[in-house]
Amino acid sequence: MQSENPLIADFVKLMNSAAGTFAGMTREARDGARERLKETLGGLDFVSREEFDAVKEMAAKAREENEKLSERLAALEAKQKA
């Protein structure tokens, strides 16, 4: 049995409108935050996995070469002292 009271009907309409407005505000805030995050992350310089692996490999080779040169230098210094 529905109420014929116009005050209750108006209150229900007001609550439905408020719920719709709140849902719209939530959706708008979420979309705005997502857009700001995209802009922030878009400005950062990220490297690809391939670039990272290439630089990592170059560093490993440089480290190995440095160790070989250090050993060679130590041998030459020992030879010079003798």
PyMOL Python script that loads the backbone (N, CA, C, O; Angstrom):
from pymol import cmd

cmd.read_pdbstr("""\
ATOM      1  N   MET A   1       0.841  -1.169   0.000  1.00  0.00           N
ATOM      2  CA  MET A   1       0.000   0.000   0.000  1.00  0.00           C
ATOM      3  C   MET A   1       0.890   1.237   0.000  1.00  0.00           C
ATOM      4  O   MET A   1       1.692   1.429   0.914  1.00  0.00           O
ATOM      5  N   GLN A   2       0.747   2.086  -1.039  1.00  0.00           N
ATOM      6  CA  GLN A   2       1.563   3.275  -1.165  1.00  0.00           C
ATOM      7  C   GLN A   2       0.909   4.437  -0.446  1.00  0.00           C
ATOM      8  O   GLN A   2      -0.312   4.531  -0.329  1.00  0.00           O
ATOM      9  N   SER A   3       1.776   5.318   0.031  1.00  0.00           N
ATOM     10  CA  SER A   3       1.279   6.488   0.740  1.00  0.00           C
ATOM     11  C   SER A   3       0.882   7.549  -0.276  1.00  0.00           C
ATOM     12  O   SER A   3       1.566   7.733  -1.284  1.00  0.00           O
ATOM     13  N   GLU A   4      -0.166   8.214  -0.028  1.00  0.00           N
ATOM     14  CA  GLU A   4      -0.650   9.301  -0.889  1.00  0.00           C
ATOM     15  C   GLU A   4      -0.163  10.643  -0.380  1.00  0.00           C
ATOM     16  O   GLU A   4      -0.546  11.687  -0.908  1.00  0.00           O
ATOM     17  N   ASN A   5       0.682  10.623   0.648  1.00  0.00           N
ATOM     18  CA  ASN A   5       1.149  11.867   1.243  1.00  0.00           C
ATOM     19  C   ASN A   5       2.153  12.539   0.296  1.00  0.00           C
ATOM     20  O   ASN A   5       3.182  11.942  -0.020  1.00  0.00           O
ATOM     21  N   PRO A   6       1.874  13.771  -0.166  1.00  0.00           N
ATOM     22  CA  PRO A   6       2.784  14.448  -1.097  1.00  0.00           C
ATOM     23  C   PRO A   6       4.116  14.818  -0.444  1.00  0.00           C
ATOM     24  O   PRO A   6       5.127  14.922  -1.138  1.00  0.00           O
ATOM     25  N   LEU A   7       4.136  15.013   0.841  1.00  0.00           N
ATOM     26  CA  LEU A   7       5.376  15.342   1.540  1.00  0.00           C
ATOM     27  C   LEU A   7       6.350  14.161   1.473  1.00  0.00           C
ATOM     28  O   LEU A   7       7.543  14.351   1.239  1.00  0.00           O
ATOM     29  N   ILE A   8       5.844  12.955   1.677  1.00  0.00           N
ATOM     30  CA  ILE A   8       6.686  11.763   1.610  1.00  0.00           C
ATOM     31  C   ILE A   8       7.150  11.534   0.171  1.00  0.00           C
ATOM     32  O   ILE A   8       8.310  11.197  -0.065  1.00  0.00           O
ATOM     33  N   ALA A   9       6.246  11.718  -0.782  1.00  0.00           N
ATOM     34  CA  ALA A   9       6.598  11.544  -2.192  1.00  0.00           C
ATOM     35  C   ALA A   9       7.688  12.538  -2.600  1.00  0.00           C
ATOM     36  O   ALA A   9       8.620  12.172  -3.316  1.00  0.00           O
ATOM     37  N   ASP A  10       7.579  13.775  -2.154  1.00  0.00           N
ATOM     38  CA  ASP A  10       8.592  14.787  -2.455  1.00  0.00           C
ATOM     39  C   ASP A  10       9.926  14.444  -1.793  1.00  0.00           C
ATOM     40  O   ASP A  10      10.990  14.642  -2.380  1.00  0.00           O
ATOM     41  N   PHE A  11       9.856  13.932  -0.575  1.00  0.00           N
ATOM     42  CA  PHE A  11      11.077  13.541   0.131  1.00  0.00           C
ATOM     43  C   PHE A  11      11.779  12.396  -0.604  1.00  0.00           C
ATOM     44  O   PHE A  11      13.003  12.405  -0.737  1.00  0.00           O
ATOM     45  N   VAL A  12      11.016  11.419  -1.080  1.00  0.00           N
ATOM     46  CA  VAL A  12      11.581  10.289  -1.818  1.00  0.00           C
ATOM     47  C   VAL A  12      12.215  10.779  -3.110  1.00  0.00           C
ATOM     48  O   VAL A  12      13.304  10.331  -3.468  1.00  0.00           O
ATOM     49  N   LYS A  13      11.555  11.693  -3.819  1.00  0.00           N
ATOM     50  CA  LYS A  13      12.122  12.257  -5.052  1.00  0.00           C
ATOM     51  C   LYS A  13      13.422  12.998  -4.752  1.00  0.00           C
ATOM     52  O   LYS A  13      14.386  12.895  -5.510  1.00  0.00           O
ATOM     53  N   LEU A  14      13.449  13.736  -3.661  1.00  0.00           N
ATOM     54  CA  LEU A  14      14.642  14.470  -3.265  1.00  0.00           C
ATOM     55  C   LEU A  14      15.791  13.525  -2.964  1.00  0.00           C
ATOM     56  O   LEU A  14      16.925  13.789  -3.365  1.00  0.00           O
ATOM     57  N   MET A  15      15.524  12.434  -2.271  1.00  0.00           N
ATOM     58  CA  MET A  15      16.562  11.460  -1.943  1.00  0.00           C
ATOM     59  C   MET A  15      17.080  10.774  -3.214  1.00  0.00           C
ATOM     60  O   MET A  15      18.283  10.543  -3.344  1.00  0.00           O
ATOM     61  N   ASN A  16      16.184  10.448  -4.147  1.00  0.00           N
ATOM     62  CA  ASN A  16      16.616   9.840  -5.406  1.00  0.00           C
ATOM     63  C   ASN A  16      17.501  10.800  -6.197  1.00  0.00           C
ATOM     64  O   ASN A  16      18.504  10.392  -6.783  1.00  0.00           O
ATOM     65  N   SER A  17      17.126  12.060  -6.208  1.00  0.00           N
ATOM     66  CA  SER A  17      17.939  13.056  -6.910  1.00  0.00           C
ATOM     67  C   SER A  17      19.294  13.219  -6.243  1.00  0.00           C
ATOM     68  O   SER A  17      20.317  13.336  -6.919  1.00  0.00           O
ATOM     69  N   ALA A  18      19.300  13.226  -4.914  1.00  0.00           N
ATOM     70  CA  ALA A  18      20.560  13.368  -4.183  1.00  0.00           C
ATOM     71  C   ALA A  18      21.473  12.165  -4.448  1.00  0.00           C
ATOM     72  O   ALA A  18      22.683  12.331  -4.603  1.00  0.00           O
ATOM     73  N   ALA A  19      20.909  10.971  -4.501  1.00  0.00           N
ATOM     74  CA  ALA A  19      21.696   9.773  -4.773  1.00  0.00           C
ATOM     75  C   ALA A  19      22.294   9.842  -6.177  1.00  0.00           C
ATOM     76  O   ALA A  19      23.457   9.490  -6.375  1.00  0.00           O
ATOM     77  N   GLY A  20      21.500  10.299  -7.157  1.00  0.00           N
ATOM     78  CA  GLY A  20      22.005  10.437  -8.518  1.00  0.00           C
ATOM     79  C   GLY A  20      23.103  11.478  -8.605  1.00  0.00           C
ATOM     80  O   GLY A  20      24.097  11.282  -9.304  1.00  0.00           O
ATOM     81  N   THR A  21      22.927  12.584  -7.898  1.00  0.00           N
ATOM     82  CA  THR A  21      23.946  13.637  -7.884  1.00  0.00           C
ATOM     83  C   THR A  21      25.225  13.130  -7.239  1.00  0.00           C
ATOM     84  O   THR A  21      26.321  13.388  -7.737  1.00  0.00           O
ATOM     85  N   PHE A  22      25.091  12.421  -6.146  1.00  0.00           N
ATOM     86  CA  PHE A  22      26.269  11.877  -5.462  1.00  0.00           C
ATOM     87  C   PHE A  22      27.007  10.875  -6.354  1.00  0.00           C
ATOM     88  O   PHE A  22      28.237  10.879  -6.402  1.00  0.00           O
ATOM     89  N   ALA A  23      26.267  10.025  -7.054  1.00  0.00           N
ATOM     90  CA  ALA A  23      26.891   9.052  -7.958  1.00  0.00           C
ATOM     91  C   ALA A  23      27.636   9.783  -9.074  1.00  0.00           C
ATOM     92  O   ALA A  23      28.735   9.380  -9.454  1.00  0.00           O
ATOM     93  N   GLY A  24      27.043  10.851  -9.597  1.00  0.00           N
ATOM     94  CA  GLY A  24      27.700  11.638 -10.641  1.00  0.00           C
ATOM     95  C   GLY A  24      28.959  12.306 -10.131  1.00  0.00           C
ATOM     96  O   GLY A  24      29.973  12.336 -10.828  1.00  0.00           O
ATOM     97  N   MET A  25      28.907  12.842  -8.923  1.00  0.00           N
ATOM     98  CA  MET A  25      30.086  13.489  -8.329  1.00  0.00           C
ATOM     99  C   MET A  25      31.203  12.464  -8.119  1.00  0.00           C
ATOM    100  O   MET A  25      32.373  12.753  -8.372  1.00  0.00           O
ATOM    101  N   THR A  26      30.840  11.282  -7.662  1.00  0.00           N
ATOM    102  CA  THR A  26      31.830  10.225  -7.450  1.00  0.00           C
ATOM    103  C   THR A  26      32.492   9.834  -8.762  1.00  0.00           C
ATOM    104  O   THR A  26      33.712   9.694  -8.833  1.00  0.00           O
ATOM    105  N   ARG A  27      31.689   9.662  -9.790  1.00  0.00           N
ATOM    106  CA  ARG A  27      32.209   9.297 -11.111  1.00  0.00           C
ATOM    107  C   ARG A  27      33.123  10.401 -11.648  1.00  0.00           C
ATOM    108  O   ARG A  27      34.181  10.115 -12.208  1.00  0.00           O
ATOM    109  N   GLU A  28      32.717  11.643 -11.479  1.00  0.00           N
ATOM    110  CA  GLU A  28      33.519  12.782 -11.952  1.00  0.00           C
ATOM    111  C   GLU A  28      34.849  12.868 -11.194  1.00  0.00           C
ATOM    112  O   GLU A  28      35.888  13.131 -11.799  1.00  0.00           O
ATOM    113  N   ALA A  29      34.823  12.651  -9.886  1.00  0.00           N
ATOM    114  CA  ALA A  29      36.054  12.692  -9.089  1.00  0.00           C
ATOM    115  C   ALA A  29      36.995  11.564  -9.493  1.00  0.00           C
ATOM    116  O   ALA A  29      38.203  11.774  -9.602  1.00  0.00           O
ATOM    117  N   ARG A  30      36.457  10.377  -9.714  1.00  0.00           N
ATOM    118  CA  ARG A  30      37.276   9.236 -10.123  1.00  0.00           C
ATOM    119  C   ARG A  30      37.926   9.493 -11.483  1.00  0.00           C
ATOM    120  O   ARG A  30      39.114   9.231 -11.667  1.00  0.00           O
ATOM    121  N   ASP A  31      37.150  10.001 -12.426  1.00  0.00           N
ATOM    122  CA  ASP A  31      37.683  10.286 -13.760  1.00  0.00           C
ATOM    123  C   ASP A  31      38.736  11.389 -13.706  1.00  0.00           C
ATOM    124  O   ASP A  31      39.740  11.320 -14.415  1.00  0.00           O
ATOM    125  N   GLY A  32      38.517  12.392 -12.882  1.00  0.00           N
ATOM    126  CA  GLY A  32      39.502  13.472 -12.738  1.00  0.00           C
ATOM    127  C   GLY A  32      40.797  12.982 -12.127  1.00  0.00           C
ATOM    128  O   GLY A  32      41.881  13.360 -12.570  1.00  0.00           O
ATOM    129  N   ALA A  33      40.690  12.146 -11.115  1.00  0.00           N
ATOM    130  CA  ALA A  33      41.895  11.601 -10.476  1.00  0.00           C
ATOM    131  C   ALA A  33      42.652  10.704 -11.451  1.00  0.00           C
ATOM    132  O   ALA A  33      43.882  10.729 -11.492  1.00  0.00           O
ATOM    133  N   ARG A  34      41.933   9.924 -12.224  1.00  0.00           N
ATOM    134  CA  ARG A  34      42.576   9.048 -13.216  1.00  0.00           C
ATOM    135  C   ARG A  34      43.316   9.893 -14.265  1.00  0.00           C
ATOM    136  O   ARG A  34      44.427   9.549 -14.666  1.00  0.00           O
ATOM    137  N   GLU A  35      42.703  10.992 -14.704  1.00  0.00           N
ATOM    138  CA  GLU A  35      43.333  11.857 -15.699  1.00  0.00           C
ATOM    139  C   GLU A  35      44.588  12.534 -15.136  1.00  0.00           C
ATOM    140  O   GLU A  35      45.598  12.634 -15.833  1.00  0.00           O
ATOM    141  N   ARG A  36      44.534  12.996 -13.892  1.00  0.00           N
ATOM    142  CA  ARG A  36      45.714  13.607 -13.265  1.00  0.00           C
ATOM    143  C   ARG A  36      46.842  12.594 -13.118  1.00  0.00           C
ATOM    144  O   ARG A  36      48.009  12.932 -13.315  1.00  0.00           O
ATOM    145  N   LEU A  37      46.505  11.372 -12.778  1.00  0.00           N
ATOM    146  CA  LEU A  37      47.517  10.317 -12.645  1.00  0.00           C
ATOM    147  C   LEU A  37      48.168  10.026 -13.996  1.00  0.00           C
ATOM    148  O   LEU A  37      49.383   9.850 -14.076  1.00  0.00           O
ATOM    149  N   LYS A  38      47.363   9.975 -15.053  1.00  0.00           N
ATOM    150  CA  LYS A  38      47.918   9.759 -16.397  1.00  0.00           C
ATOM    151  C   LYS A  38      48.873  10.879 -16.775  1.00  0.00           C
ATOM    152  O   LYS A  38      49.944  10.619 -17.323  1.00  0.00           O
ATOM    153  N   GLU A  39      48.499  12.123 -16.489  1.00  0.00           N
ATOM    154  CA  GLU A  39      49.356  13.259 -16.812  1.00  0.00           C
ATOM    155  C   GLU A  39      50.659  13.194 -16.028  1.00  0.00           C
ATOM    156  O   GLU A  39      51.727  13.463 -16.578  1.00  0.00           O
ATOM    157  N   THR A  40      50.582  12.841 -14.752  1.00  0.00           N
ATOM    158  CA  THR A  40      51.769  12.761 -13.912  1.00  0.00           C
ATOM    159  C   THR A  40      52.701  11.657 -14.393  1.00  0.00           C
ATOM    160  O   THR A  40      53.902  11.882 -14.546  1.00  0.00           O
ATOM    161  N   LEU A  41      52.161  10.475 -14.630  1.00  0.00           N
ATOM    162  CA  LEU A  41      52.984   9.358 -15.066  1.00  0.00           C
ATOM    163  C   LEU A  41      53.478   9.547 -16.491  1.00  0.00           C
ATOM    164  O   LEU A  41      54.550   9.057 -16.845  1.00  0.00           O
ATOM    165  N   GLY A  42      52.713  10.248 -17.309  1.00  0.00           N
ATOM    166  CA  GLY A  42      53.126  10.491 -18.686  1.00  0.00           C
ATOM    167  C   GLY A  42      54.357  11.376 -18.773  1.00  0.00           C
ATOM    168  O   GLY A  42      55.115  11.286 -19.738  1.00  0.00           O
ATOM    169  N   GLY A  43      54.566  12.223 -17.783  1.00  0.00           N
ATOM    170  CA  GLY A  43      55.715  13.115 -17.785  1.00  0.00           C
ATOM    171  C   GLY A  43      56.996  12.473 -17.295  1.00  0.00           C
ATOM    172  O   GLY A  43      58.073  13.049 -17.446  1.00  0.00           O
ATOM    173  N   LEU A  44      56.898  11.295 -16.713  1.00  0.00           N
ATOM    174  CA  LEU A  44      58.083  10.618 -16.200  1.00  0.00           C
ATOM    175  C   LEU A  44      58.783   9.864 -17.321  1.00  0.00           C
ATOM    176  O   LEU A  44      58.144   9.387 -18.259  1.00  0.00           O
ATOM    177  N   ASP A  45      60.082   9.765 -17.213  1.00  0.00           N
ATOM    178  CA  ASP A  45      60.865   9.045 -18.211  1.00  0.00           C
ATOM    179  C   ASP A  45      61.123   7.624 -17.730  1.00  0.00           C
ATOM    180  O   ASP A  45      61.922   7.402 -16.820  1.00  0.00           O
ATOM    181  N   PHE A  46      60.459   6.688 -18.332  1.00  0.00           N
ATOM    182  CA  PHE A  46      60.661   5.280 -18.021  1.00  0.00           C
ATOM    183  C   PHE A  46      61.453   4.644 -19.157  1.00  0.00           C
ATOM    184  O   PHE A  46      61.344   5.063 -20.309  1.00  0.00           O
ATOM    185  N   VAL A  47      62.234   3.652 -18.833  1.00  0.00           N
ATOM    186  CA  VAL A  47      62.978   2.927 -19.865  1.00  0.00           C
ATOM    187  C   VAL A  47      62.293   1.586 -20.098  1.00  0.00           C
ATOM    188  O   VAL A  47      61.639   1.035 -19.213  1.00  0.00           O
ATOM    189  N   SER A  48      62.461   1.083 -21.311  1.00  0.00           N
ATOM    190  CA  SER A  48      61.880  -0.225 -21.614  1.00  0.00           C
ATOM    191  C   SER A  48      62.741  -1.315 -20.989  1.00  0.00           C
ATOM    192  O   SER A  48      63.882  -1.075 -20.594  1.00  0.00           O
ATOM    193  N   ARG A  49      62.190  -2.487 -20.907  1.00  0.00           N
ATOM    194  CA  ARG A  49      62.913  -3.623 -20.339  1.00  0.00           C
ATOM    195  C   ARG A  49      64.141  -3.951 -21.182  1.00  0.00           C
ATOM    196  O   ARG A  49      65.189  -4.315 -20.650  1.00  0.00           O
ATOM    197  N   GLU A  50      64.002  -3.818 -22.505  1.00  0.00           N
ATOM    198  CA  GLU A  50      65.121  -4.101 -23.405  1.00  0.00           C
ATOM    199  C   GLU A  50      66.273  -3.124 -23.159  1.00  0.00           C
ATOM    200  O   GLU A  50      67.435  -3.527 -23.114  1.00  0.00           O
ATOM    201  N   GLU A  51      65.943  -1.839 -23.001  1.00  0.00           N
ATOM    202  CA  GLU A  51      66.991  -0.844 -22.741  1.00  0.00           C
ATOM    203  C   GLU A  51      67.684  -1.128 -21.408  1.00  0.00           C
ATOM    204  O   GLU A  51      68.908  -1.039 -21.303  1.00  0.00           O
ATOM    205  N   PHE A  52      66.893  -1.470 -20.398  1.00  0.00           N
ATOM    206  CA  PHE A  52      67.452  -1.768 -19.087  1.00  0.00           C
ATOM    207  C   PHE A  52      68.405  -2.964 -19.162  1.00  0.00           C
ATOM    208  O   PHE A  52      69.506  -2.926 -18.612  1.00  0.00           O
ATOM    209  N   ASP A  53      67.972  -4.019 -19.846  1.00  0.00           N
ATOM    210  CA  ASP A  53      68.811  -5.216 -19.965  1.00  0.00           C
ATOM    211  C   ASP A  53      70.087  -4.919 -20.739  1.00  0.00           C
ATOM    212  O   ASP A  53      71.150  -5.441 -20.404  1.00  0.00           O
ATOM    213  N   ALA A  54      69.992  -4.078 -21.778  1.00  0.00           N
ATOM    214  CA  ALA A  54      71.176  -3.731 -22.569  1.00  0.00           C
ATOM    215  C   ALA A  54      72.195  -2.975 -21.718  1.00  0.00           C
ATOM    216  O   ALA A  54      73.391  -3.261 -21.780  1.00  0.00           O
ATOM    217  N   VAL A  55      71.730  -2.024 -20.935  1.00  0.00           N
ATOM    218  CA  VAL A  55      72.640  -1.249 -20.075  1.00  0.00           C
ATOM    219  C   VAL A  55      73.216  -2.138 -18.977  1.00  0.00           C
ATOM    220  O   VAL A  55      74.384  -1.999 -18.614  1.00  0.00           O
ATOM    221  N   LYS A  56      72.416  -3.036 -18.458  1.00  0.00           N
ATOM    222  CA  LYS A  56      72.890  -3.969 -17.432  1.00  0.00           C
ATOM    223  C   LYS A  56      74.007  -4.847 -17.989  1.00  0.00           C
ATOM    224  O   LYS A  56      75.011  -5.088 -17.319  1.00  0.00           O
ATOM    225  N   GLU A  57      73.823  -5.324 -19.225  1.00  0.00           N
ATOM    226  CA  GLU A  57      74.846  -6.155 -19.863  1.00  0.00           C
ATOM    227  C   GLU A  57      76.122  -5.351 -20.115  1.00  0.00           C
ATOM    228  O   GLU A  57      77.225  -5.860 -19.918  1.00  0.00           O
ATOM    229  N   MET A  58      75.975  -4.102 -20.549  1.00  0.00           N
ATOM    230  CA  MET A  58      77.140  -3.244 -20.770  1.00  0.00           C
ATOM    231  C   MET A  58      77.908  -3.022 -19.465  1.00  0.00           C
ATOM    232  O   MET A  58      79.139  -3.044 -19.456  1.00  0.00           O
ATOM    233  N   ALA A  59      77.195  -2.813 -18.383  1.00  0.00           N
ATOM    234  CA  ALA A  59      77.835  -2.602 -17.087  1.00  0.00           C
ATOM    235  C   ALA A  59      78.589  -3.857 -16.649  1.00  0.00           C
ATOM    236  O   ALA A  59      79.692  -3.762 -16.111  1.00  0.00           O
ATOM    237  N   ALA A  60      78.002  -5.024 -16.878  1.00  0.00           N
ATOM    238  CA  ALA A  60      78.669  -6.280 -16.502  1.00  0.00           C
ATOM    239  C   ALA A  60      79.956  -6.453 -17.304  1.00  0.00           C
ATOM    240  O   ALA A  60      80.981  -6.858 -16.754  1.00  0.00           O
ATOM    241  N   LYS A  61      79.906  -6.147 -18.608  1.00  0.00           N
ATOM    242  CA  LYS A  61      81.111  -6.254 -19.442  1.00  0.00           C
ATOM    243  C   LYS A  61      82.173  -5.257 -18.983  1.00  0.00           C
ATOM    244  O   LYS A  61      83.357  -5.588 -18.932  1.00  0.00           O
ATOM    245  N   ALA A  62      81.754  -4.047 -18.653  1.00  0.00           N
ATOM    246  CA  ALA A  62      82.700  -3.032 -18.185  1.00  0.00           C
ATOM    247  C   ALA A  62      83.344  -3.473 -16.873  1.00  0.00           C
ATOM    248  O   ALA A  62      84.537  -3.254 -16.662  1.00  0.00           O
ATOM    249  N   ARG A  63      82.564  -4.091 -15.996  1.00  0.00           N
ATOM    250  CA  ARG A  63      83.086  -4.578 -14.723  1.00  0.00           C
ATOM    251  C   ARG A  63      84.128  -5.678 -14.949  1.00  0.00           C
ATOM    252  O   ARG A  63      85.179  -5.687 -14.308  1.00  0.00           O
ATOM    253  N   GLU A  64      83.829  -6.598 -15.862  1.00  0.00           N
ATOM    254  CA  GLU A  64      84.777  -7.673 -16.175  1.00  0.00           C
ATOM    255  C   GLU A  64      86.075  -7.103 -16.754  1.00  0.00           C
ATOM    256  O   GLU A  64      87.169  -7.525 -16.381  1.00  0.00           O
ATOM    257  N   GLU A  65      85.941  -6.149 -17.660  1.00  0.00           N
ATOM    258  CA  GLU A  65      87.121  -5.535 -18.262  1.00  0.00           C
ATOM    259  C   GLU A  65      87.940  -4.790 -17.218  1.00  0.00           C
ATOM    260  O   GLU A  65      89.170  -4.817 -17.242  1.00  0.00           O
ATOM    261  N   ASN A  66      87.251  -4.131 -16.311  1.00  0.00           N
ATOM    262  CA  ASN A  66      87.936  -3.411 -15.238  1.00  0.00           C
ATOM    263  C   ASN A  66      88.722  -4.378 -14.359  1.00  0.00           C
ATOM    264  O   ASN A  66      89.850  -4.077 -13.971  1.00  0.00           O
ATOM    265  N   GLU A  67      88.146  -5.524 -14.043  1.00  0.00           N
ATOM    266  CA  GLU A  67      88.847  -6.519 -13.232  1.00  0.00           C
ATOM    267  C   GLU A  67      90.092  -7.049 -13.960  1.00  0.00           C
ATOM    268  O   GLU A  67      91.152  -7.207 -13.354  1.00  0.00           O
ATOM    269  N   LYS A  68      89.949  -7.322 -15.273  1.00  0.00           N
ATOM    270  CA  LYS A  68      91.090  -7.803 -16.061  1.00  0.00           C
ATOM    271  C   LYS A  68      92.212  -6.758 -16.084  1.00  0.00           C
ATOM    272  O   LYS A  68      93.387  -7.086 -15.919  1.00  0.00           O
ATOM    273  N   LEU A  69      91.823  -5.482 -16.293  1.00  0.00           N
ATOM    274  CA  LEU A  69      92.828  -4.424 -16.333  1.00  0.00           C
ATOM    275  C   LEU A  69      93.492  -4.232 -14.972  1.00  0.00           C
ATOM    276  O   LEU A  69      94.686  -3.942 -14.900  1.00  0.00           O
ATOM    277  N   SER A  70      92.723  -4.394 -13.894  1.00  0.00           N
ATOM    278  CA  SER A  70      93.306  -4.287 -12.552  1.00  0.00           C
ATOM    279  C   SER A  70      94.333  -5.388 -12.322  1.00  0.00           C
ATOM    280  O   SER A  70      95.404  -5.144 -11.767  1.00  0.00           O
ATOM    281  N   GLU A  71      93.996  -6.609 -12.756  1.00  0.00           N
ATOM    282  CA  GLU A  71      94.950  -7.725 -12.619  1.00  0.00           C
ATOM    283  C   GLU A  71      96.202  -7.471 -13.464  1.00  0.00           C
ATOM    284  O   GLU A  71      97.322  -7.721 -13.018  1.00  0.00           O
ATOM    285  N   ARG A  72      96.005  -6.985 -14.657  1.00  0.00           N
ATOM    286  CA  ARG A  72      97.145  -6.699 -15.543  1.00  0.00           C
ATOM    287  C   ARG A  72      98.030  -5.610 -14.957  1.00  0.00           C
ATOM    288  O   ARG A  72      99.255  -5.712 -15.003  1.00  0.00           O
ATOM    289  N   LEU A  73      97.410  -4.560 -14.402  1.00  0.00           N
ATOM    290  CA  LEU A  73      98.169  -3.480 -13.776  1.00  0.00           C
ATOM    291  C   LEU A  73      98.947  -3.987 -12.572  1.00  0.00           C
ATOM    292  O   LEU A  73     100.109  -3.629 -12.382  1.00  0.00           O
ATOM    293  N   ALA A  74      98.305  -4.822 -11.756  1.00  0.00           N
ATOM    294  CA  ALA A  74      98.993  -5.382 -10.590  1.00  0.00           C
ATOM    295  C   ALA A  74     100.193  -6.222 -11.032  1.00  0.00           C
ATOM    296  O   ALA A  74     101.244  -6.179 -10.393  1.00  0.00           O
ATOM    297  N   ALA A  75     100.046  -6.982 -12.118  1.00  0.00           N
ATOM    298  CA  ALA A  75     101.152  -7.804 -12.615  1.00  0.00           C
ATOM    299  C   ALA A  75     102.287  -6.919 -13.120  1.00  0.00           C
ATOM    300  O   ALA A  75     103.457  -7.212 -12.872  1.00  0.00           O
ATOM    301  N   LEU A  76     101.956  -5.845 -13.820  1.00  0.00           N
ATOM    302  CA  LEU A  76     102.987  -4.935 -14.320  1.00  0.00           C
ATOM    303  C   LEU A  76     103.719  -4.223 -13.184  1.00  0.00           C
ATOM    304  O   LEU A  76     104.935  -4.039 -13.233  1.00  0.00           O
ATOM    305  N   GLU A  77     102.958  -3.823 -12.155  1.00  0.00           N
ATOM    306  CA  GLU A  77     103.584  -3.165 -11.000  1.00  0.00           C
ATOM    307  C   GLU A  77     104.507  -4.131 -10.256  1.00  0.00           C
ATOM    308  O   GLU A  77     105.587  -3.745  -9.808  1.00  0.00           O
ATOM    309  N   ALA A  78     104.084  -5.363 -10.129  1.00  0.00           N
ATOM    310  CA  ALA A  78     104.915  -6.383  -9.472  1.00  0.00           C
ATOM    311  C   ALA A  78     106.190  -6.633 -10.289  1.00  0.00           C
ATOM    312  O   ALA A  78     107.269  -6.810  -9.723  1.00  0.00           O
ATOM    313  N   LYS A  79     106.062  -6.647 -11.599  1.00  0.00           N
ATOM    314  CA  LYS A  79     107.197  -6.869 -12.485  1.00  0.00           C
ATOM    315  C   LYS A  79     108.186  -5.688 -12.387  1.00  0.00           C
ATOM    316  O   LYS A  79     109.403  -5.866 -12.410  1.00  0.00           O
ATOM    317  N   GLN A  80     107.615  -4.488 -12.277  1.00  0.00           N
ATOM    318  CA  GLN A  80     108.456  -3.288 -12.200  1.00  0.00           C
ATOM    319  C   GLN A  80     109.240  -3.256 -10.882  1.00  0.00           C
ATOM    320  O   GLN A  80     110.401  -2.848 -10.872  1.00  0.00           O
ATOM    321  N   LYS A  81     108.635  -3.671  -9.796  1.00  0.00           N
ATOM    322  CA  LYS A  81     109.294  -3.675  -8.487  1.00  0.00           C
ATOM    323  C   LYS A  81     110.388  -4.744  -8.434  1.00  0.00           C
ATOM    324  O   LYS A  81     111.363  -4.594  -7.697  1.00  0.00           O
ATOM    325  N   ALA A  82     110.240  -5.784  -9.182  1.00  0.00           N
ATOM    326  CA  ALA A  82     111.201  -6.891  -9.129  1.00  0.00           C
ATOM    327  C   ALA A  82     112.476  -6.605  -9.873  1.00  0.00           C
ATOM    328  O   ALA A  82     113.372  -7.449  -9.910  1.00  0.00           O
TER     329      ALA A  82
END
""", "prot")
cmd.dss("prot")
cmd.show_as("cartoon", "prot")
cmd.util.cbc("prot")
cmd.orient("prot")
